[in-house]
Every structure is written in C-alpha cells, then in structure tokens.
Amino acid sequence: MREWVRHDLSGALACAKARSTQSNRHLPLLWVGHSLGGNGLPLVQGLEHIHAVITLGSQFGYWKLWPRGWHRQVTRVFFGRWVPLWVRLTGTLPGWALGGGETLPGAAAMDWSRWGMSPGYFRDDPACQGWYQPDQFQGHMQLWSIEDDKTFGPVDAVDALAACFGQSAGQVERLHLHPRAVGRKAVGHFGVFQRVAEAKIWPLVLHHIEAKVPLLRPGVGAA
C-alpha cells in the first residue's frame, strides 16, 4: 500500500503537473480523491503543486475512529483478523472480501492491516516516516463525508484526515453530504459513482470548490 501511495499516486501527480504546463497553458491542478485516493494524500510527493483538493469518503483509517458498536467492531476484525487471514490463505486480499472492487496484493493488504490497527495509521509505519509532509500542501482542501457512509468513511475518520492538514489553517474545509440534498434516500460510500446520483452530486461538489478557488472555473485557469 505504501508503494502505491508514494510511487503511483506521486507519479500520477507528477504526470499531471507536466501536462498542466504543456503549450504554456499552466492549468491549475485539482486533486479528486475517493476513499484511498484521498486517504494517502499526506504521503504524496509534490503536494506543493496542487491548487485544490476534493476528497469524498476519504478517511484516516484507524479502527477506533469508527462509530462505537457494530461498525467499530467490524472494522477492528477487518484489519486485525480478516485481512491477515485471506492473505495467509490466498496471498492476496480478494476483491469480494473487500465487499467488491479489485483484489489487493498481499503486501499492500498487510500494510493496510497494520495501519488500520495503529493509532497513528501510516504515521506509525517506519517506512513512511520521511514521507509524511502534509504541510507541503498550500492550496484549498474540501473533505466530504457522507451521512450514510458509516462503514467506510465515518465522520470522525474524515475529521482525522482533515486534521493532518490542520497547519493550513483556513484552507481546510470539512463538508458533509446528506442524501436528501441531492434528492436521494441513500448515497453511501460508492453512490457518488452511480449514474442516478452523480448528475446531482458532482455539480454540487464542483460548485463548492470553484466558489473558493476561482482558477478552477471553466475558462479561467488557463494562462
């Protein structure tokens, strides 16, 4: 997991930075991360190049940040027992064992398991010690939690991720989405990608970030 965060995410950012300056256009960079796509942001190299960040359902993954009761205990078992079990049995974490999605390589899954059981999450991983530099980000950040996303991105866990960037006072904004605000009974963790909801969710999300970062408005950012 740490290799994916440090190398793949950082590589994607470097590629976007290079493309943003092609043809002397100098386009602003907006990072949009869902779940793990925002979760690992404090470890990404090159944060100083990002003008703005949107995250949806991205969290600081320590299990005790989940709501007391069923959700917290399930998260504890997931990181402490479930992930190691399937890695031992199959060498991977199968996608179905995640509730859907792609199969994770065993080493990445075990990184995630160790992080999730540790209060400092990735900050407690010796291999990540020199990577954690959220203070390099100087843009505007909006972190969204979703009212009915208690399994993957509960409020306290999203708050904890926001706190990683707390030194950028006034530039870190916490927002909360109620399904009724977009005419839905439920959105959950993955609903932002469902066609029935995305037509209302994404215009709302983009409106909020463009209001705070005018450079992102269509036709404004190119120099």
C-alpha positions in Angstrom: 0.0 0.0 0.0 2.8 2.4 0.9 4.4 1.8 -2.5 1.2 2.6 -4.3 0.7 5.8 -2.3 4.3 7.0 -2.6 5.1 6.0 -6.1 1.9 5.5 -8.1 -0.1 8.5 -6.6 3.0 10.7 -6.6 3.8 9.6 -10.2 0.2 10.4 -11.3 0.6 13.9 -9.8 4.0 14.4 -11.5 2.4 13.5 -14.8 -0.5 15.9 -14.3 1.9 18.6 -13.3 3.9 18.1 -16.5 0.8 18.1 -18.7 -0.6 21.2 -17.0 2.3 23.3 -18.3 2.3 21.9 -21.9 1.7 24.6 -24.6 2.3 27.3 -21.9 -1.2 26.9 -20.7 -0.3 26.5 -17.0 -3.6 24.9 -15.9 -4.4 24.7 -12.2 -4.2 21.2 -10.6 -7.3 19.8 -8.8 -6.9 16.5 -6.9 -10.1 14.5 -6.7 -9.8 11.5 -4.4 -12.3 8.9 -3.3 -11.6 6.7 -0.3 -8.0 5.6 -0.5 -7.4 8.1 -3.3 -7.6 10.8 -0.6 -6.6 8.7 2.3 -2.9 8.5 1.3 -2.6 12.2 0.3 -0.4 13.2 3.3 2.3 10.8 1.9 2.2 12.0 -1.7 5.3 13.8 -3.0 4.7 17.1 -4.8 1.7 18.4 -2.7 3.0 21.9 -3.2 2.0 21.8 -6.9 -1.7 21.1 -6.2 -4.0 24.1 -6.2 -7.1 22.4 -4.7 -8.2 19.1 -3.3 -11.6 17.4 -3.1 -12.0 14.1 -1.2 -15.1 12.1 -0.8 -15.3 9.3 1.8 -11.6 9.6 2.4 -10.5 8.8 5.9 -7.7 8.3 8.4 -8.2 4.6 8.8 -7.5 3.8 12.5 -10.3 1.4 13.6 -11.2 3.3 16.8 -12.3 6.3 14.7 -15.4 4.3 13.6 -18.7 4.7 15.4 -19.0 2.7 18.6 -20.8 -0.6 18.4 -21.2 -2.8 15.3 -19.2 -0.6 12.8 -16.2 -0.2 15.1 -16.0 -3.9 15.9 -16.4 -4.9 12.3 -13.6 -2.6 11.3 -11.4 -3.9 14.1 -12.0 -7.5 12.9 -11.4 -6.5 9.3 -8.0 -5.0 9.9 -6.9 -7.3 12.7 -8.2 -10.7 11.6 -10.0 -10.7 8.2 -7.2 -9.2 6.1 -4.4 -11.3 7.6 -6.5 -14.5 7.2 -7.1 -14.1 3.5 -3.5 -13.0 2.8 -2.3 -16.2 4.5 -4.8 -18.4 2.6 -4.5 -16.8 -0.9 -1.5 -14.5 -0.9 -3.9 -11.6 -1.7 -7.0 -9.8 -0.3 -9.7 -10.9 -2.8 -11.9 -8.2 -4.1 -15.1 -9.9 -2.8 -13.5 -9.9 0.7 -13.4 -6.1 0.5 -17.1 -6.0 -0.4 -16.3 -5.5 -4.0 -13.6 -3.9 -6.1 -10.2 -5.1 -7.1 -8.1 -7.7 -5.5 -5.2 -6.3 -3.4 -1.7 -7.8 -3.5 -0.8 -9.4 -0.2 1.9 -7.0 0.8 -0.3 -4.0 0.1 -3.1 -5.6 2.1 -0.9 -6.2 5.1 0.4 -2.6 5.0 -3.2 -1.5 5.2 -4.0 -4.1 8.0 -1.1 -2.8 10.2 -2.0 0.8 9.6 -5.6 0.2 10.5 -4.7 -1.3 13.8 -2.3 1.5 14.8 -3.4 4.9 16.3 -1.1 6.8 14.1 -2.2 4.9 11.0 0.6 5.3 8.3 2.5 7.8 10.6 3.4 4.8 12.8 4.9 2.9 9.8 8.8 3.3 10.0 8.9 3.0 6.2 6.7 6.1 5.9 8.5 8.3 8.4 10.2 10.6 5.9 7.2 10.8 3.6 4.6 12.4 5.8 4.7 16.1 4.8 1.1 17.4 4.6 2.4 20.9 5.4 3.7 21.0 1.8 0.1 21.5 0.6 -0.7 25.2 0.4 -3.9 25.1 -1.6 -7.6 24.8 -0.6 -9.0 21.5 0.5 -12.5 20.3 0.9 -13.1 16.9 2.6 -16.6 15.5 2.2 -18.2 12.9 4.5 -21.5 11.3 3.5 -24.3 10.9 6.0 -25.0 7.2 5.3 -21.3 6.2 4.8 -20.6 4.7 8.3 -18.9 1.5 7.1 -16.1 3.1 5.0 -15.9 6.8 5.7 -17.4 7.8 9.0 -17.3 11.4 10.2 -14.6 11.0 12.9 -12.3 9.3 10.5 -12.8 12.0 7.8 -12.2 14.6 10.5 -8.9 12.9 11.5 -7.7 13.1 7.9 -8.6 16.8 7.8 -6.6 17.3 11.0 -3.5 16.0 9.2 -3.6 19.2 7.2 -4.6 21.4 10.1 -1.5 23.6 9.8 -3.0 25.0 6.6 -5.5 27.0 8.8 -8.3 28.5 6.8 -7.6 26.3 3.8 -9.0 23.0 5.0 -12.8 22.8 4.8 -15.0 20.0 6.1 -18.3 19.4 4.3 -21.0 16.8 4.9 -23.4 15.5 2.3 -26.9 14.4 3.2 -28.6 12.2 0.5 -31.7 14.4 0.6 -29.6 17.3 -0.6 -29.2 15.5 -3.9 -32.7 14.1 -4.0 -31.7 10.6 -2.9 -32.7 8.3 0.0 -29.2 6.8 0.1 -25.7 7.6 -1.3 -23.3 5.6 0.8 -19.6 5.1 0.0 -19.9 4.2 -3.6 -23.1 6.2 -4.6 -21.1 9.1 -5.9 -20.3 7.0 -9.0 -23.9 5.8 -9.6 -25.5 7.4 -12.6 -28.7 8.1 -10.8 -26.9 10.2 -8.2 -23.8 11.6 -9.9 -25.7 14.0 -12.0 -26.5 16.0 -8.9 -23.6 15.2 -6.6 -20.7 16.3 -8.9 -22.2 19.7 -9.9 -22.7 20.3 -6.1 -19.2 19.3 -5.2 -17.6 21.3 -8.1 -19.7 24.3 -7.3 -18.3 24.4 -3.7 -14.6 24.1 -4.8 -15.0 26.6 -7.7 -16.5 29.1 -5.3 -13.4 29.0 -3.1 -10.8 28.6 -5.9 -11.9 30.7 -8.9 -9.0 29.4 -11.0 -10.8 26.2 -11.4 -13.8 27.7 -13.1 -14.1 26.8 -16.8 -12.1 29.2 -18.9 -10.4 31.0 -16.0 -7.4 28.8 -15.1 -5.6 28.7 -18.5 -2.9 31.4 -18.7 
